[in-house]
C-alpha cells in the first residue's frame, strides 16, 4: 500500500534536533552529532520506530541511527521518541542503496534489519536488504567483528539470506527459525513481530558477524 504524501511531514522533521536532513555530511562525524563517543547502532528500514525507540531506552549508552525512505513514516518515529524523551536516536530519510556514503569505516558497530520487504520475485531479489549486493555496501563501513542482526517472518527470505551472508564473508553466530520458543534473551519485539506472532507465524532470526 502506497503512503499518501503528507506535505507537513518534512517541515516537522526538520524542526527537530533528532532529524538529519543530509546524512552524508556527517560521514566520520556522527559522534559529534551525538556529543559523545558511544557505539553507533544502525537500523535499516525502521518503520514507525517500535524497535529503535525500545532499543534506545534499553541501551542508553548506545547511539542509534534509524533510516527509512519516507518522511511520512519517519514523522511518526519522531513523535514516538519525543514522547519517550530519549536523546540517543537520530533519524534520516534516504534510499538505503546510498548507505555506504553515510558512515566511515568502523563508525557503525552493529546493524539491525527487522522485517524488511522480502521481494519474492526473482527479478526483484537484489532489492533485499540482506542480498549480497547490499552486504557489499555495508562492508564498506563496517569492520571485522561487526554484527548484523536480522529478523523476518518470511521463510524463503530467511533461507536465502543465510546463503547471502555466507557468500559475503560473514559467520553465523546465532540462528533460530522459531525465535519466541528459543532461549535468546535479548529480543526486542517490533510491531510487525507482535502481529505475526499473534497469527501463529514463527519468527526467524540470525546474527551474522563479519570475518
N, C-alpha and C positions, 0 to 999 in steps of 0.2 A: 504494500500500500504506500502510495506516494504521500509525503507530508505536504500539507498546504503551506505556501510561503507565508511566513509571519514577518512582515516588514519591521516590526518593532523589536525583533529578537536581537539583531546585531547592535543597535544602539544601546540596548540594555546590557549586553555583554561587554561592550567597550567602555561602559561606565564603571565596570568592576575591576578591582585590582587582581582578581583571580583569573581574568581572561588575558590571553596573549594573542594579539592580532597578527603578528608576524613572527612565528616561532623560529624561523631561520636566522633571525638577527640575534637570537640567544645561544646559538651554537657555541659550546665551550664556556658559556656564562650562566648556565641555569642556576648554579648555586648562589650567584649574585642576586638573581631574581627572588630566590627563597630566603636570602640573607643568612644562610648557614651552609655547612659542609656535609649535611646529612646525605645518605644514599638516595638516589633518584630511582623511583619505580615508575614504569610506563604502562598505561593501559591503552590498548589499541582497540577502538570501537567501544566507547564507554557507555553508549546508550543513554539512558536517563540518570545514570550515576549511582545506581543502587550499590554496585560493588565498590567504586572508588570512595564514596562517602563513608561506607562502613570501614574500609581499609584505613582511611586517614585517621579515624577515631581509634582503631585498634592499634595502629602503629604511628604514634605521634612523633617518633624520632626518624621517620622516613618521609621523603618528599614524593608527591605523586603528580605526574603529568598525565592528564586524561585527554585523549584525542577522539574526535568524531568529525564526520564530514559536514553535518548540518547545524547551522545556528539554531534552527527550530528544536533540535534535540538538546544542544548544549545549554540553552537558556534554562531548561528545567534542571539540569545538573547544577547550574549556578545557584538557582533558588534553593536547592536542597543543601548545598554546602554552606550557604549563608545562614540557613535555618539552624544547622547543627554547630555553627561557629567554629569551624576549623580553619587553620592558617596554612596547612601543608599540602594544598592542592592548587594546581594551575591548569587551566583549560585552554585548548586551542582547536580551531576548526581547520581541517586540511584533508587532502587526499593522502592516504597512508602510503601511497607509492612514493611520496617525497620525504618520507620519514628519515631517510639516511642523510638528508641535508640539514637536519634539525639538531643533531647531537654529535659531539666529538667522541672519539674513540675512548671507551671506558666510562663515559659520562652516565650511562644507564646501567644500573646494577641488576635489574630484573624486569621482564616483560610479562604482562598478563594479556591473554587473548581469551575472552569469555563469549561463547555462543555467537561466533561470527557467522556470516552468511555462508552456507555450505556449498553454494554454487554447484549443484549436482550435474548440470550438463557438461559433457566432456569439453566442449569448446570454451567454457567459462572457468574451468578449474584453476587456471593461472591467476584468477582474481582472489582465490582463497588466501587469507592472511597467514596460513601455515604452509603455503606452497613453497617449493624450493626457490621460486622467483623472489618472493618476499623475504624468505630466510636469508637470501644473499644480501638484501638491503640491510637487514638487521645486523648482519655480521660486519658491516662497515663501521658500526659504532659500539658494538659490544665486544667484550674481551673473553678470553678463556675462563671458564668457570661461571659465566653469566647464565642464568636460568630463564627459560620461557615456561610459564605455567599456562596450560591450555585446557579449557573445558568446553564440552559440546554435548548436545543431545543426539547428534547425527552419527549413526554407526559408520556409514561409508566415509564421511569426512574424517572421522577419528582414525579408522584403519589406514586410510591413505596418508593421513598426516604422520602417522608413525613412520612410514617409509620416507616421507619428505624429510623428517628430522634426521633419520639415519643417513640418508643420502647427502645431507648438508653438513655432516661433521658434528652432530650432536649425539650425546649419550642419554638414553632414557634412565633417569634416576628414580622415577616413580611412575606407575601405570596402573590404572584400575578402570574397569568397564562398568562398575557399579559403585560410584563414589559414596553414596549415602549408606551403603551397607559395608563399607570398608573401614579401616582403622585410621584413616587420615584425619588429623585433629585440627588442621589449620585452614579449614574451608570457610569461605565467606559466601553465603547463599545470595545469588543475584535474583532479580525479578523474574527473568526467564526460567531460571533454575527452579524456583518455587512453583511456577506454573507447570513445568514439565513433570516435576516430581509428583505433584498432585494428580496428574493424569497417568501416573504409573510408568513414566518413561525413565529409564536408567540414565544417569549422568556419567559420561566418560570424562576421564581426567588424566593428564600426564604432566610430568616435569622433565623437560629436556635441557641438558647442560652442554654448553659449547666446549668441545675438546680443544 
